[in-house]
Amino acid sequence: MDESEAALFLKVSRRTQQGWRFKNRGPRYVRLATGAVRYRRADLIAWIQRCTVGTADDRVAASSKI
């Protein structure tokens, strides 16, 4: 995906994504020889999963499975 498509997928602005890259944060990306930036859908999804925060309800549900 190009920057605009990835921003739309993540529901953030292109500027936000660019800031993340500048600060070496955010999802993984690919920089092509031309300097263009691309994102793989799998990398965006993996990044979203890594950002997921557990809640107290998650801990209660996990402890009841034991």
N, CA, C and O atoms as CSV, one atom per row, in Angstrom:
chain,resi,resn,atom,element,x,y,z
A,1,MET,N,N,0.852,-1.180,0.000
A,1,MET,CA,C,0.000,0.000,0.000
A,1,MET,C,C,0.889,1.231,0.000
A,1,MET,O,O,1.971,1.223,0.588
A,2,ASP,N,N,0.439,2.275,-0.651
A,2,ASP,CA,C,1.191,3.518,-0.554
A,2,ASP,C,C,0.804,4.238,0.750
A,2,ASP,O,O,-0.037,3.754,1.508
A,3,GLU,N,N,1.421,5.381,0.996
A,3,GLU,CA,C,1.178,6.103,2.255
A,3,GLU,C,C,-0.293,6.446,2.459
A,3,GLU,O,O,-0.824,6.273,3.556
A,4,SER,N,N,-0.945,6.925,1.425
A,4,SER,CA,C,-2.350,7.334,1.545
A,4,SER,C,C,-3.250,6.149,1.858
A,4,SER,O,O,-4.147,6.249,2.696
A,5,GLU,N,N,-3.012,5.032,1.189
A,5,GLU,CA,C,-3.824,3.836,1.433
A,5,GLU,C,C,-3.612,3.311,2.847
A,5,GLU,O,O,-4.566,2.913,3.516
A,6,ALA,N,N,-2.370,3.312,3.298
A,6,ALA,CA,C,-2.077,2.836,4.655
A,6,ALA,C,C,-2.688,3.760,5.703
A,6,ALA,O,O,-3.213,3.290,6.712
A,7,ALA,N,N,-2.624,5.066,5.474
A,7,ALA,CA,C,-3.221,6.026,6.403
A,7,ALA,C,C,-4.725,5.811,6.499
A,7,ALA,O,O,-5.298,5.857,7.588
A,8,LEU,N,N,-5.352,5.579,5.369
A,8,LEU,CA,C,-6.783,5.314,5.353
A,8,LEU,C,C,-7.095,4.017,6.108
A,8,LEU,O,O,-8.063,3.958,6.867
A,9,PHE,N,N,-6.285,2.990,5.902
A,9,PHE,CA,C,-6.454,1.709,6.588
A,9,PHE,C,C,-6.348,1.893,8.108
A,9,PHE,O,O,-7.129,1.313,8.864
A,10,LEU,N,N,-5.382,2.701,8.548
A,10,LEU,CA,C,-5.158,2.929,9.984
A,10,LEU,C,C,-6.047,4.027,10.563
A,10,LEU,O,O,-6.116,4.205,11.780
A,11,LYS,N,N,-6.725,4.761,9.681
A,11,LYS,CA,C,-7.577,5.880,10.090
A,11,LYS,C,C,-6.768,6.965,10.805
A,11,LYS,O,O,-7.179,7.489,11.840
A,12,VAL,N,N,-5.609,7.286,10.227
A,12,VAL,CA,C,-4.774,8.394,10.698
A,12,VAL,C,C,-4.386,9.227,9.481
A,12,VAL,O,O,-4.584,8.805,8.341
A,13,SER,N,N,-3.841,10.392,9.727
A,13,SER,CA,C,-3.407,11.225,8.607
A,13,SER,C,C,-2.057,10.754,8.081
A,13,SER,O,O,-1.302,10.073,8.775
A,14,ARG,N,N,-1.774,11.128,6.849
A,14,ARG,CA,C,-0.458,10.827,6.269
A,14,ARG,C,C,0.640,11.487,7.096
A,14,ARG,O,O,1.713,10.914,7.284
A,15,ARG,N,N,0.371,12.681,7.584
A,15,ARG,CA,C,1.349,13.410,8.399
A,15,ARG,C,C,1.676,12.641,9.686
A,15,ARG,O,O,2.826,12.614,10.123
A,16,THR,N,N,0.665,12.024,10.280
A,16,THR,CA,C,0.891,11.216,11.485
A,16,THR,C,C,1.823,10.063,11.166
A,16,THR,O,O,2.766,9.799,11.912
A,17,GLN,N,N,1.567,9.381,10.074
A,17,GLN,CA,C,2.432,8.273,9.653
A,17,GLN,C,C,3.862,8.752,9.412
A,17,GLN,O,O,4.822,8.108,9.835
A,18,GLN,N,N,3.990,9.872,8.736
A,18,GLN,CA,C,5.321,10.412,8.456
A,18,GLN,C,C,6.050,10.739,9.749
A,18,GLN,O,O,7.255,10.514,9.859
A,19,GLY,N,N,5.330,11.266,10.723
A,19,GLY,CA,C,5.918,11.554,12.035
A,19,GLY,C,C,6.397,10.289,12.719
A,19,GLY,O,O,7.470,10.265,13.321
A,20,TRP,N,N,5.592,9.232,12.624
A,20,TRP,CA,C,5.997,7.960,13.214
A,20,TRP,C,C,7.291,7.467,12.576
A,20,TRP,O,O,8.199,7.016,13.275
A,21,ARG,N,N,7.376,7.550,11.258
A,21,ARG,CA,C,8.589,7.096,10.568
A,21,ARG,C,C,9.795,7.935,10.983
A,21,ARG,O,O,10.872,7.397,11.240
A,22,PHE,N,N,9.614,9.239,11.048
A,22,PHE,CA,C,10.701,10.138,11.427
A,22,PHE,C,C,11.219,9.798,12.822
A,22,PHE,O,O,12.420,9.878,13.078
A,23,LYS,N,N,10.310,9.417,13.727
A,23,LYS,CA,C,10.666,9.071,15.108
A,23,LYS,C,C,10.989,7.588,15.268
A,23,LYS,O,O,11.215,7.111,16.380
A,24,ASN,N,N,11.008,6.857,14.138
A,24,ASN,CA,C,11.280,5.415,14.149
A,24,ASN,C,C,10.255,4.672,15.007
A,24,ASN,O,O,10.607,3.798,15.800
A,25,ARG,N,N,8.998,5.030,14.836
A,25,ARG,CA,C,7.889,4.395,15.543
A,25,ARG,C,C,6.881,3.936,14.503
A,25,ARG,O,O,7.114,4.073,13.302
A,26,GLY,N,N,5.778,3.402,14.955
A,26,GLY,CA,C,4.720,3.016,14.030
A,26,GLY,C,C,4.990,1.699,13.342
A,26,GLY,O,O,5.927,0.982,13.693
A,27,PRO,N,N,4.167,1.384,12.362
A,27,PRO,CA,C,4.293,0.092,11.672
A,27,PRO,C,C,5.536,0.032,10.779
A,27,PRO,O,O,6.070,1.056,10.353
A,28,ARG,N,N,5.972,-1.184,10.513
A,28,ARG,CA,C,7.095,-1.398,9.589
A,28,ARG,C,C,6.709,-0.906,8.214
A,28,ARG,O,O,5.532,-0.887,7.854
A,29,TYR,N,N,7.709,-0.509,7.450
A,29,TYR,CA,C,7.461,-0.038,6.093
A,29,TYR,C,C,8.616,-0.432,5.198
A,29,TYR,O,O,9.666,-0.869,5.669
A,30,VAL,N,N,8.411,-0.273,3.911
A,30,VAL,CA,C,9.418,-0.592,2.905
A,30,VAL,C,C,9.760,0.703,2.181
A,30,VAL,O,O,8.865,1.426,1.743
A,31,ARG,N,N,11.050,0.999,2.053
A,31,ARG,CA,C,11.474,2.157,1.272
A,31,ARG,C,C,12.059,1.634,-0.034
A,31,ARG,O,O,13.065,0.924,-0.035
A,32,LEU,N,N,11.427,1.987,-1.129
A,32,LEU,CA,C,11.870,1.546,-2.440
A,32,LEU,C,C,13.093,2.351,-2.892
A,32,LEU,O,O,13.401,3.400,-2.326
A,33,ALA,N,N,13.773,1.853,-3.907
A,33,ALA,CA,C,14.971,2.526,-4.427
A,33,ALA,C,C,14.669,3.958,-4.861
A,33,ALA,O,O,15.552,4.815,-4.824
A,34,THR,N,N,13.445,4.218,-5.266
A,34,THR,CA,C,13.048,5.563,-5.697
A,34,THR,C,C,12.805,6.504,-4.528
A,34,THR,O,O,12.618,7.706,-4.717
A,35,GLY,N,N,12.809,5.941,-3.294
A,35,GLY,CA,C,12.523,6.734,-2.104
A,35,GLY,C,C,11.068,6.638,-1.676
A,35,GLY,O,O,10.704,7.097,-0.594
A,36,ALA,N,N,10.239,6.046,-2.517
A,36,ALA,CA,C,8.825,5.886,-2.184
A,36,ALA,C,C,8.672,4.919,-1.010
A,36,ALA,O,O,9.453,3.980,-0.855
A,37,VAL,N,N,7.663,5.166,-0.196
A,37,VAL,CA,C,7.396,4.335,0.979
A,37,VAL,C,C,6.163,3.488,0.709
A,37,VAL,O,O,5.164,3.976,0.182
A,38,ARG,N,N,6.243,2.229,1.071
A,38,ARG,CA,C,5.117,1.308,0.926
A,38,ARG,C,C,4.923,0.545,2.227
A,38,ARG,O,O,5.864,0.354,2.997
A,39,TYR,N,N,3.703,0.117,2.457
A,39,TYR,CA,C,3.350,-0.659,3.649
A,39,TYR,C,C,2.738,-1.972,3.224
A,39,TYR,O,O,1.947,-2.024,2.281
A,40,ARG,N,N,3.101,-3.024,3.915
A,40,ARG,CA,C,2.467,-4.327,3.702
A,40,ARG,C,C,1.278,-4.432,4.656
A,40,ARG,O,O,1.375,-4.075,5.830
A,41,ARG,N,N,0.171,-4.922,4.140
A,41,ARG,CA,C,-1.033,-5.075,4.969
A,41,ARG,C,C,-0.733,-5.913,6.219
A,41,ARG,O,O,-1.191,-5.576,7.311
A,42,ALA,N,N,0.020,-6.986,6.070
A,42,ALA,CA,C,0.337,-7.858,7.207
A,42,ALA,C,C,1.110,-7.097,8.285
A,42,ALA,O,O,0.900,-7.334,9.474
A,43,ASP,N,N,2.004,-6.180,7.881
A,43,ASP,CA,C,2.761,-5.385,8.854
A,43,ASP,C,C,1.856,-4.407,9.597
A,43,ASP,O,O,2.036,-4.173,10.793
A,44,LEU,N,N,0.890,-3.839,8.893
A,44,LEU,CA,C,-0.056,-2.922,9.550
A,44,LEU,C,C,-0.903,-3.674,10.572
A,44,LEU,O,O,-1.118,-3.193,11.685
A,45,ILE,N,N,-1.380,-4.854,10.188
A,45,ILE,CA,C,-2.199,-5.652,11.099
A,45,ILE,C,C,-1.378,-6.103,12.303
A,45,ILE,O,O,-1.864,-6.056,13.433
A,46,ALA,N,N,-0.145,-6.538,12.077
A,46,ALA,CA,C,0.722,-6.970,13.186
A,46,ALA,C,C,0.978,-5.819,14.140
A,46,ALA,O,O,0.988,-6.015,15.355
A,47,TRP,N,N,1.186,-4.626,13.613
A,47,TRP,CA,C,1.434,-3.457,14.461
A,47,TRP,C,C,0.204,-3.130,15.310
A,47,TRP,O,O,0.327,-2.811,16.492
A,48,ILE,N,N,-0.978,-3.210,14.704
A,48,ILE,CA,C,-2.221,-2.971,15.449
A,48,ILE,C,C,-2.341,-3.990,16.581
A,48,ILE,O,O,-2.716,-3.632,17.697
A,49,GLN,N,N,-2.029,-5.246,16.304
A,49,GLN,CA,C,-2.121,-6.280,17.338
A,49,GLN,C,C,-1.132,-6.023,18.469
A,49,GLN,O,O,-1.454,-6.242,19.637
A,50,ARG,N,N,0.079,-5.557,18.128
A,50,ARG,CA,C,1.069,-5.249,19.174
A,50,ARG,C,C,0.637,-4.065,20.034
A,50,ARG,O,O,1.045,-3.956,21.190
A,51,CYS,N,N,-0.176,-3.187,19.482
A,51,CYS,CA,C,-0.647,-2.008,20.220
A,51,CYS,C,C,-1.870,-2.307,21.081
A,51,CYS,O,O,-2.289,-1.463,21.874
A,52,THR,N,N,-2.438,-3.484,20.936
A,52,THR,CA,C,-3.639,-3.836,21.682
A,52,THR,C,C,-3.317,-3.953,23.167
A,52,THR,O,O,-2.361,-4.622,23.559
A,53,VAL,N,N,-4.123,-3.297,23.977
A,53,VAL,CA,C,-3.919,-3.264,25.429
A,53,VAL,C,C,-4.973,-4.144,26.086
A,53,VAL,O,O,-6.164,-4.027,25.796
A,54,GLY,N,N,-4.529,-5.018,26.966
A,54,GLY,CA,C,-5.457,-5.869,27.701
A,54,GLY,C,C,-6.195,-5.074,28.768
A,54,GLY,O,O,-5.698,-4.055,29.248
A,55,THR,N,N,-7.371,-5.538,29.132
A,55,THR,CA,C,-8.166,-4.893,30.175
A,55,THR,C,C,-8.376,-5.853,31.337
A,55,THR,O,O,-8.040,-7.034,31.253
A,56,ALA,N,N,-8.925,-5.340,32.401
A,56,ALA,CA,C,-9.220,-6.175,33.563
A,56,ALA,C,C,-10.165,-7.310,33.174
A,56,ALA,O,O,-10.046,-8.424,33.685
A,57,ASP,N,N,-11.102,-7.028,32.272
A,57,ASP,CA,C,-12.031,-8.066,31.824
A,57,ASP,C,C,-11.286,-9.212,31.138
A,57,ASP,O,O,-11.665,-10.374,31.286
A,58,ASP,N,N,-10.240,-8.893,30.397
A,58,ASP,CA,C,-9.434,-9.925,29.744
A,58,ASP,C,C,-8.776,-10.819,30.790
A,58,ASP,O,O,-8.743,-12.040,30.636
A,59,ARG,N,N,-8.259,-10.219,31.842
A,59,ARG,CA,C,-7.582,-10.998,32.890
A,59,ARG,C,C,-8.570,-11.895,33.629
A,59,ARG,O,O,-8.246,-13.037,33.954
A,60,VAL,N,N,-9.771,-11.387,33.895
A,60,VAL,CA,C,-10.806,-12.200,34.567
A,60,VAL,C,C,-11.183,-13.366,33.683
A,60,VAL,O,O,-11.287,-14.494,34.165
A,61,ALA,N,N,-11.390,-13.124,32.401
A,61,ALA,CA,C,-11.763,-14.199,31.480
A,61,ALA,C,C,-10.663,-15.244,31.392
A,61,ALA,O,O,-10.952,-16.439,31.335
A,62,ALA,N,N,-9.411,-14.818,31.380
A,62,ALA,CA,C,-8.286,-15.752,31.283
A,62,ALA,C,C,-8.179,-16.587,32.554
A,62,ALA,O,O,-7.903,-17.785,32.481
A,63,SER,N,N,-8.393,-15.980,33.708
A,63,SER,CA,C,-8.267,-16.727,34.972
A,63,SER,C,C,-9.419,-17.717,35.152
A,63,SER,O,O,-9.247,-18.725,35.838
A,64,SER,N,N,-10.566,-17.465,34.570
A,64,SER,CA,C,-11.699,-18.389,34.706
A,64,SER,C,C,-11.530,-19.617,33.818
A,64,SER,O,O,-12.244,-20.604,33.996
A,65,LYS,N,N,-10.581,-19.576,32.849
A,65,LYS,CA,C,-10.341,-20.728,31.981
A,65,LYS,C,C,-9.423,-21.750,32.631
A,65,LYS,O,O,-9.289,-22.868,32.134
A,66,ILE,N,N,-8.796,-21.381,33.724
A,66,ILE,CA,C,-7.819,-22.281,34.380
A,66,ILE,C,C,-8.523,-23.336,35.174
A,66,ILE,O,O,-7.873,-24.179,35.793
